[in-house]
Protein backbone atom coordinates (compact mmCIF):
# COMPACT_ATOMS: atom_id res chain seq x y z
CA UNK A 1 0.00 0.00 0.00
CA UNK A 2 1.51 3.39 -1.02
CA UNK A 3 2.88 5.43 1.85
CA UNK A 4 0.70 8.50 1.24
CA UNK A 5 -2.44 6.34 1.41
CA UNK A 6 -1.23 4.73 4.63
CA UNK A 7 -0.71 8.20 6.11
CA UNK A 8 -4.30 9.19 5.30
CA UNK A 9 -5.80 6.11 6.92
CA UNK A 10 -6.03 5.87 10.68
CA UNK A 11 -8.12 4.27 13.44
CA UNK A 12 -10.48 2.55 10.99
CA UNK A 13 -7.71 0.63 9.24
CA UNK A 14 -6.04 -0.42 12.51
CA UNK A 15 -9.36 -1.39 14.08
CA UNK A 16 -10.41 -3.45 11.07
CA UNK A 17 -7.10 -5.27 10.90
CA UNK A 18 -7.05 -5.90 14.66
CA UNK A 19 -10.40 -7.64 14.25
CA UNK A 20 -8.61 -10.51 12.48
CA UNK A 21 -6.61 -11.44 15.57
CA UNK A 22 -5.47 -15.03 16.31
CA UNK A 23 -8.73 -15.81 18.11
CA UNK A 24 -10.65 -14.52 15.11
CA UNK A 25 -8.42 -16.53 12.79
CA UNK A 26 -9.22 -19.64 14.86
CA UNK A 27 -12.96 -18.93 14.68
CA UNK A 28 -12.89 -18.43 10.90
CA UNK A 29 -10.69 -21.51 10.52
CA UNK A 30 -13.12 -23.62 12.56
CA UNK A 31 -16.07 -22.34 10.52
CA UNK A 32 -14.33 -23.26 7.26
CA UNK A 33 -13.11 -26.64 8.53
CA UNK A 34 -16.43 -27.70 10.05
CA UNK A 35 -18.90 -26.30 7.52
CA UNK A 36 -16.83 -25.90 4.38
CA UNK A 37 -17.86 -22.97 2.20
CA UNK A 38 -21.39 -22.87 3.67
CA UNK A 39 -20.89 -20.07 6.23
CA UNK A 40 -19.02 -17.61 4.04
CA UNK A 41 -22.17 -15.51 3.91
CA UNK A 42 -21.80 -14.65 7.61
CA UNK A 43 -18.69 -12.59 6.84
CA UNK A 44 -20.29 -10.87 3.84
CA UNK A 45 -23.45 -10.16 5.84
CA UNK A 46 -21.41 -8.60 8.65
CA UNK A 47 -19.75 -5.91 6.53
CA UNK A 48 -22.44 -3.17 6.41
CA UNK A 49 -23.36 -3.77 10.06
CA UNK A 50 -19.72 -3.76 11.10
CA UNK A 51 -19.08 -0.52 9.20
CA UNK A 52 -22.14 1.09 10.77
CA UNK A 53 -21.26 0.37 14.40
CA UNK A 54 -17.60 1.28 13.91
CA UNK A 55 -18.52 4.55 12.21
CA UNK A 56 -20.97 5.32 15.03
CA UNK A 57 -18.26 4.73 17.63
CA UNK A 58 -15.75 6.79 15.63
CA UNK A 59 -18.17 9.69 15.28
CA UNK A 60 -18.96 9.66 19.00
CA UNK A 61 -15.24 9.79 19.80
CA UNK A 62 -14.44 12.58 17.34
CA UNK A 63 -17.54 14.67 18.00
CA UNK A 64 -17.52 14.47 21.82
CA UNK A 65 -13.75 14.29 22.30
CA UNK A 66 -14.04 11.40 24.75
CA UNK A 67 -14.05 7.61 24.60
CA UNK A 68 -17.17 5.45 24.83
CA UNK A 69 -16.85 4.67 28.54
CA UNK A 70 -16.60 8.39 29.33
CA UNK A 71 -19.64 9.05 27.14
CA UNK A 72 -21.56 6.30 28.95
CA UNK A 73 -20.47 7.67 32.33
CA UNK A 74 -21.77 11.11 31.39
CA UNK A 75 -24.95 10.18 29.53
CA UNK A 76 -26.14 6.69 30.56
CA UNK A 77 -27.23 4.97 33.79
CA UNK A 78 -24.34 3.77 35.93
CA UNK A 79 -25.39 0.12 35.68
CA UNK A 80 -25.03 0.22 31.89
CA UNK A 81 -21.43 1.41 32.21
CA UNK A 82 -20.58 -1.22 34.84
CA UNK A 83 -22.24 -4.02 32.85
CA UNK A 84 -20.56 -3.18 29.55
CA UNK A 85 -17.08 -2.50 30.95
CA UNK A 86 -17.30 -5.65 33.10
CA UNK A 87 -18.10 -7.83 30.09
CA UNK A 88 -15.39 -6.05 28.11
CA UNK A 89 -12.81 -6.85 30.82
CA UNK A 90 -13.72 -10.57 30.85
CA UNK A 91 -13.77 -10.89 27.08
CA UNK A 92 -10.55 -8.94 26.54
CA UNK A 93 -8.53 -10.89 29.11
CA UNK A 94 -9.72 -14.20 27.63
CA UNK A 95 -8.97 -12.86 24.16
CA UNK A 96 -5.49 -11.70 25.22
CA UNK A 97 -4.77 -15.15 26.67
CA UNK A 98 -5.95 -16.88 23.51
CA UNK A 99 -3.92 -14.58 21.26
CA UNK A 100 -0.74 -14.77 23.34
CA UNK A 101 -0.97 -18.55 23.58
CA UNK A 102 -1.59 -18.86 19.84
CA UNK A 103 1.39 -16.65 19.03
CA UNK A 104 3.72 -18.58 21.36
CA UNK A 105 2.61 -21.88 19.83
CA UNK A 106 3.03 -20.49 16.32
CA UNK A 107 6.58 -19.25 16.91
CA UNK A 108 7.45 -22.69 18.29
CA UNK A 109 5.88 -24.28 15.20
CA UNK A 110 8.13 -22.21 12.94
CA UNK A 111 11.47 -22.28 14.77
CA UNK A 112 11.16 -24.80 17.63
CA UNK A 113 11.92 -24.11 21.28
CA UNK A 114 9.56 -23.43 24.17
CA UNK A 115 6.20 -21.79 23.54
CA UNK A 116 6.00 -20.50 27.15
CA UNK A 117 9.16 -18.45 26.65
CA UNK A 118 7.87 -17.01 23.39
CA UNK A 119 4.54 -16.11 25.01
CA UNK A 120 6.25 -14.10 27.75
CA UNK A 121 8.67 -12.41 25.33
CA UNK A 122 5.81 -11.38 23.00
CA UNK A 123 3.82 -9.98 25.92
CA UNK A 124 6.82 -7.94 27.14
CA UNK A 125 7.50 -6.56 23.64
CA UNK A 126 3.86 -5.50 23.17
CA UNK A 127 3.67 -3.80 26.57
CA UNK A 128 7.02 -2.06 26.06
CA UNK A 129 5.98 -0.71 22.64
CA UNK A 130 2.61 0.53 23.87
CA UNK A 131 4.05 2.29 26.92
CA UNK A 132 7.42 3.61 25.75
CA UNK A 133 7.20 4.15 21.98
CA UNK A 134 6.30 7.66 20.80
CA UNK A 135 2.62 7.89 19.90
CA UNK A 136 2.96 8.83 16.21
CA UNK A 137 5.68 6.24 15.65
CA UNK A 138 3.60 3.61 17.43
CA UNK A 139 0.50 4.33 15.33
CA UNK A 140 2.64 4.14 12.18
CA UNK A 141 3.96 0.75 13.32
CA UNK A 142 0.41 -0.52 13.87
CA UNK A 143 -0.57 0.64 10.38
CA UNK A 144 2.22 -1.30 8.74
CA UNK A 145 1.45 -4.41 10.82
CA UNK A 146 -1.92 -4.49 9.04
CA UNK A 147 -0.03 -5.69 5.95
CA UNK A 148 0.44 -9.05 7.70
CA UNK A 149 -3.15 -9.85 6.77
CA UNK A 150 -2.19 -10.06 3.11
CA UNK A 151 -0.69 -13.47 3.90
CA UNK A 152 -4.20 -14.95 4.07
CA UNK A 153 -5.10 -13.61 0.67
CA UNK A 154 -1.82 -15.05 -0.63
CA UNK A 155 -2.85 -18.41 0.85
CA UNK A 156 -5.63 -18.67 -1.74
CA UNK A 157 -2.99 -18.72 -4.49
CA UNK A 158 -1.27 -21.67 -2.78
CA UNK A 159 -4.29 -23.95 -2.32
CA UNK A 160 -6.90 -25.25 -4.77
CA UNK A 161 -10.25 -23.49 -4.25
CA UNK A 162 -13.66 -24.46 -5.65
CA UNK A 163 -14.57 -20.89 -6.55
CA UNK A 164 -18.16 -21.64 -7.58
CA UNK A 165 -18.84 -23.30 -4.20
CA UNK A 166 -17.07 -20.43 -2.43
CA UNK A 167 -19.25 -17.86 -4.25
CA UNK A 168 -22.45 -19.77 -3.39
CA UNK A 169 -21.41 -19.99 0.25
CA UNK A 170 -20.59 -16.27 0.35
CA UNK A 171 -23.74 -14.91 -1.28
CA UNK A 172 -26.51 -17.50 -0.69
CA UNK A 173 -27.20 -17.74 3.06
CA UNK A 174 -27.89 -21.27 4.28
CA UNK A 175 -27.26 -23.02 7.57
CA UNK A 176 -28.13 -26.30 9.25
CA UNK A 177 -30.49 -25.66 12.18
CA UNK A 178 -28.22 -27.15 14.80
CA UNK A 179 -26.74 -25.75 17.99
CA UNK A 180 -23.19 -26.16 16.65
CA UNK A 181 -24.04 -24.13 13.58
CA UNK A 182 -25.77 -21.43 15.65
CA UNK A 183 -22.86 -21.28 18.09
CA UNK A 184 -20.41 -20.91 15.21
CA UNK A 185 -22.47 -18.09 13.67
CA UNK A 186 -22.56 -16.28 17.04
CA UNK A 187 -18.80 -16.78 17.39
CA UNK A 188 -18.22 -15.38 13.89
CA UNK A 189 -20.47 -12.40 14.64
CA UNK A 190 -18.87 -11.96 18.05
CA UNK A 191 -15.32 -11.98 16.74
CA UNK A 192 -16.27 -9.69 13.83
CA UNK A 193 -18.48 -7.20 15.67
CA UNK A 194 -16.59 -6.95 18.97
CA UNK A 195 -17.09 -4.33 21.72
CA UNK A 196 -13.34 -3.82 22.20
CA UNK A 197 -13.20 -2.51 18.63
CA UNK A 198 -15.88 0.08 19.45
CA UNK A 199 -13.92 1.32 22.46
CA UNK A 200 -10.59 1.37 20.61
CA UNK A 201 -11.78 3.31 17.55
CA UNK A 202 -13.70 5.88 19.58
CA UNK A 203 -10.72 6.42 21.90
CA UNK A 204 -8.26 6.75 19.02
CA UNK A 205 -10.47 9.26 17.20
CA UNK A 206 -10.73 11.32 20.40
CA UNK A 207 -6.98 11.12 20.95
CA UNK A 208 -6.16 11.99 17.33
CA UNK A 209 -8.42 15.03 17.67
CA UNK A 210 -6.33 16.18 20.63
CA UNK A 211 -3.21 16.05 18.42
CA UNK A 212 -4.72 18.46 15.85
CA UNK A 213 -3.91 22.19 15.70
CA UNK A 214 -7.42 22.79 17.06
CA UNK A 215 -7.84 20.14 19.76
CA UNK A 216 -11.48 20.91 20.53
CA UNK A 217 -14.03 18.12 19.84
CA UNK A 218 -16.05 18.58 16.66
CA UNK A 219 -19.26 19.45 18.49
CA UNK A 220 -17.54 22.67 19.59
CA UNK A 221 -16.52 23.63 16.05
CA UNK A 222 -18.96 21.86 13.69
CA UNK A 223 -17.85 23.96 10.73
CA UNK A 224 -14.78 21.69 10.47
CA UNK A 225 -16.83 18.51 10.70
CA UNK A 226 -17.48 17.74 7.02
CA UNK A 227 -13.93 16.68 6.00
CA UNK A 228 -13.44 14.74 9.24
CA UNK A 229 -16.75 12.87 8.92
CA UNK A 230 -15.88 12.07 5.31
CA UNK A 231 -12.46 10.79 6.36
CA UNK A 232 -14.00 8.65 9.10
CA UNK A 233 -16.36 7.11 6.54
CA UNK A 234 -13.61 6.27 4.05
CA UNK A 235 -11.24 5.03 6.76
CA UNK A 236 -13.90 2.83 8.34
CA UNK A 237 -15.20 1.35 5.08
CA UNK A 238 -11.69 0.52 3.87
CA UNK A 239 -10.61 -0.90 7.23
CA UNK A 240 -13.70 -3.09 7.69
CA UNK A 241 -13.75 -4.25 4.07
CA UNK A 242 -10.07 -5.22 4.36
CA UNK A 243 -10.84 -7.12 7.56
CA UNK A 244 -13.78 -9.02 6.08
CA UNK A 245 -12.02 -9.90 2.82
CA UNK A 246 -9.26 -11.46 4.92
CA UNK A 247 -11.77 -13.26 7.16
CA UNK A 248 -13.47 -14.71 4.09
CA UNK A 249 -10.08 -15.74 2.67
CA UNK A 250 -9.30 -17.65 5.88
CA UNK A 251 -12.68 -19.39 5.82
CA UNK A 252 -12.37 -20.27 2.13
CA UNK A 253 -8.77 -21.44 2.50
CA UNK A 254 -9.67 -23.80 5.36
CA UNK A 255 -12.75 -25.05 3.53
CA UNK A 256 -10.65 -25.82 0.46
CA UNK A 257 -8.02 -27.71 2.42
CA UNK A 258 -9.08 -28.94 5.85
CA UNK A 259 -12.79 -29.55 5.24
CA UNK A 260 -12.12 -31.05 1.81
CA UNK A 261 -9.79 -33.60 3.45
CA UNK A 262 -12.12 -34.52 6.31
CA UNK A 263 -10.50 -32.34 9.02
CA UNK A 264 -13.53 -30.72 10.64
CA UNK A 265 -12.29 -29.81 14.12
CA UNK A 266 -9.80 -26.96 14.52
CA UNK A 267 -9.44 -25.55 18.01
CA UNK A 268 -6.63 -23.02 17.56
CA UNK A 269 -5.11 -20.93 14.81
CA UNK A 270 -1.79 -22.71 15.31
CA UNK A 271 -3.51 -26.07 14.84
CA UNK A 272 -4.96 -24.82 11.56
CA UNK A 273 -1.47 -23.86 10.39
CA UNK A 274 -0.12 -27.31 11.35
CA UNK A 275 -2.96 -29.12 9.61
CA UNK A 276 -2.28 -27.27 6.36
CA UNK A 277 1.23 -28.69 5.90
CA UNK A 278 0.38 -32.30 4.93
CA UNK A 279 -2.39 -31.05 2.64
CA UNK A 280 -1.01 -27.92 0.98
CA UNK A 281 2.69 -28.07 1.86
CA UNK A 282 5.07 -26.17 4.15
CA UNK A 283 4.62 -22.89 2.26
CA UNK A 284 0.92 -22.76 3.12
CA UNK A 285 1.71 -23.53 6.76
CA UNK A 286 4.36 -20.80 6.92
CA UNK A 287 2.13 -18.20 5.25
CA UNK A 288 -0.70 -18.98 7.66
CA UNK A 289 1.63 -18.94 10.68
CA UNK A 290 3.26 -15.62 9.77
CA UNK A 291 -0.18 -14.05 9.54
CA UNK A 292 -0.99 -15.24 13.07
CA UNK A 293 2.15 -13.61 14.48
CA UNK A 294 1.73 -10.33 12.58
CA UNK A 295 -1.94 -9.88 13.44
CA UNK A 296 -1.29 -10.90 17.04
CA UNK A 297 1.29 -8.12 17.40
CA UNK A 298 -1.40 -5.73 16.18
CA UNK A 299 -4.29 -7.15 18.22
CA UNK A 300 -2.66 -7.53 21.65
CA UNK A 301 -2.01 -3.78 22.10
CA UNK A 302 -5.52 -3.06 20.80
CA UNK A 303 -7.12 -5.44 23.29
CA UNK A 304 -5.10 -4.21 26.26
CA UNK A 305 -5.39 -0.59 25.16
CA UNK A 306 -9.16 -0.66 24.64
CA UNK A 307 -9.65 -2.08 28.15
CA UNK A 308 -7.31 0.55 29.63
CA UNK A 309 -9.23 3.33 27.85
CA UNK A 310 -12.54 1.92 29.16
CA UNK A 311 -11.26 1.60 32.73
CA UNK A 312 -9.61 5.03 32.59
CA UNK A 313 -12.79 6.70 31.34
CA UNK A 314 -14.84 4.86 33.96
CA UNK A 315 -12.63 5.89 36.88
CA UNK A 316 -11.68 9.27 35.35
CA UNK A 317 -7.97 8.58 35.03
CA UNK A 318 -5.69 10.51 32.73
CA UNK A 319 -5.71 8.36 29.59
CA UNK A 320 -4.07 8.28 26.17
CA UNK A 321 -1.17 6.68 24.34
CA UNK A 322 0.10 10.18 23.57
CA UNK A 323 0.60 10.74 27.32
CA UNK A 324 3.87 9.85 28.99
CA UNK A 325 3.92 7.03 31.57
CA UNK A 326 4.34 9.65 34.29
CA UNK A 327 1.28 11.56 33.08
CA UNK A 328 -0.99 8.48 32.83
CA UNK A 329 0.36 5.96 35.31
CA UNK A 330 -2.93 4.17 36.04
CA UNK A 331 -3.75 3.95 32.32
CA UNK A 332 -0.43 2.33 31.43
CA UNK A 333 -0.60 0.14 34.54
CA UNK A 334 -3.94 -1.16 33.26
CA UNK A 335 -2.34 -2.03 29.90
CA UNK A 336 0.43 -3.96 31.63
CA UNK A 337 -1.99 -5.63 34.08
CA UNK A 338 -4.39 -6.75 31.34
CA UNK A 339 -1.52 -8.27 29.36
CA UNK A 340 -0.13 -9.94 32.50
CA UNK A 341 -3.54 -11.43 33.28
CA UNK A 342 -3.62 -12.79 29.75
CA UNK A 343 -0.24 -14.46 30.31
CA UNK A 344 -1.43 -15.92 33.63
CA UNK A 345 -4.51 -17.39 31.95
CA UNK A 346 -2.23 -19.02 29.36
CA UNK A 347 -0.34 -20.74 32.18
CA UNK A 348 -3.44 -21.54 34.26
CA UNK A 349 -5.48 -24.78 34.19
CA UNK A 350 -8.13 -22.92 32.14
CA UNK A 351 -8.33 -24.52 28.72
CA UNK A 352 -7.06 -21.90 26.26
CA UNK A 353 -9.05 -23.54 23.46
CA UNK A 354 -12.35 -22.92 25.23
CA UNK A 355 -11.17 -19.47 26.34
CA UNK A 356 -10.53 -18.60 22.71
CA UNK A 357 -13.97 -19.63 21.50
CA UNK A 358 -15.94 -18.32 24.46
CA UNK A 359 -14.25 -14.92 24.31
CA UNK A 360 -15.93 -14.53 20.92
CA UNK A 361 -19.26 -15.65 22.37
CA UNK A 362 -18.96 -13.18 25.31
CA UNK A 363 -18.27 -10.46 22.75
CA UNK A 364 -21.42 -11.46 20.89
CA UNK A 365 -23.51 -11.24 24.08
CA UNK A 366 -22.02 -7.87 25.08
CA UNK A 367 -22.30 -6.26 21.65
CA UNK A 368 -26.08 -5.79 21.47
CA UNK A 369 -26.54 -3.63 24.60
CA UNK A 370 -23.41 -1.65 23.76
CA UNK A 371 -24.68 -0.90 20.25
CA UNK A 372 -28.06 0.18 21.63
CA UNK A 373 -26.30 2.58 24.01
CA UNK A 374 -24.15 3.99 21.18
CA UNK A 375 -27.15 4.58 18.89
CA UNK A 376 -29.08 6.32 21.66
CA UNK A 377 -26.12 8.56 22.55
CA UNK A 378 -25.33 9.32 18.92
CA UNK A 379 -28.92 10.42 18.31
CA UNK A 380 -28.98 12.93 21.17
CA UNK A 381 -28.30 16.61 20.50
CA UNK A 382 -27.11 17.12 24.09
CA UNK A 383 -24.34 14.59 23.37
CA UNK A 384 -23.49 15.27 19.71
CA UNK A 385 -24.56 18.89 19.25
CA UNK A 386 -25.49 19.54 15.62
CA UNK A 387 -23.64 16.39 14.51
CA UNK A 388 -26.16 13.72 15.50
CA UNK A 389 -26.10 10.46 13.55
CA UNK A 390 -27.72 10.43 10.10
CA UNK A 391 -30.81 8.25 9.62
CA UNK A 392 -29.00 5.52 7.70
CA UNK A 393 -26.54 4.98 10.53
CA UNK A 394 -29.33 4.91 13.11
CA UNK A 395 -31.26 2.30 11.09
CA UNK A 396 -28.17 0.13 10.54
CA UNK A 397 -27.20 0.52 14.19
CA UNK A 398 -30.56 -0.75 15.41
CA UNK A 399 -30.47 -3.55 12.84
CA UNK A 400 -27.01 -4.60 14.05
CA UNK A 401 -28.16 -4.69 17.67
CA UNK A 402 -31.12 -6.84 16.61
CA UNK A 403 -28.87 -9.16 14.62
CA UNK A 404 -26.50 -9.68 17.54
CA UNK A 405 -29.38 -10.24 19.97
CA UNK A 406 -31.08 -12.73 17.62
CA UNK A 407 -27.86 -14.67 17.07
CA UNK A 408 -27.26 -14.93 20.80
CA UNK A 409 -30.86 -16.06 21.41
CA UNK A 410 -30.49 -18.71 18.72
CA UNK A 411 -27.38 -20.05 20.46
CA UNK A 412 -29.30 -20.41 23.74
CA UNK A 413 -32.44 -21.96 22.22
CA UNK A 414 -30.87 -24.46 19.82
Order of alpha helices (4+ residues) and beta strands (2+ residues): alpha-alpha-alpha-alpha-alpha-alpha-alpha-alpha-alpha-alpha-alpha-alpha-alpha-alpha-alpha-alpha-alpha-alpha-alpha
